[in-house]
Amino acid sequence: MAGPDQAAQHTTTEVLHQRKSLGKCPVKMAMTGMAFAGIVGFFVLYSKKKPEASALDVAKVTAGVAHPDNTHPRH
């Protein structure tokens, strides 16, 4: 086990290097996060849908392109 005198020998430039490299592209990470949020949103809405709604109706509501004919019961 290292003693306190050995810990003092390190300089401030050797501290952890946490910000050296992210390893992943931030744009790809953001797109992946948005896709994951969309998938979770779809399944949440699908689990709460009315029996007469189809999966396509839920997808349209999730994407924000639904019209009243997609959200009202069919006769």
Secondary structure, DSSP 4 states (H G I P E B T S, - for coil): ---HHHHTTS-GGGS--TTS---S-HHHHHHHHHHHHHHHHHHHHHHT--TT--HHHHHHHHHT---HHHHSPP-
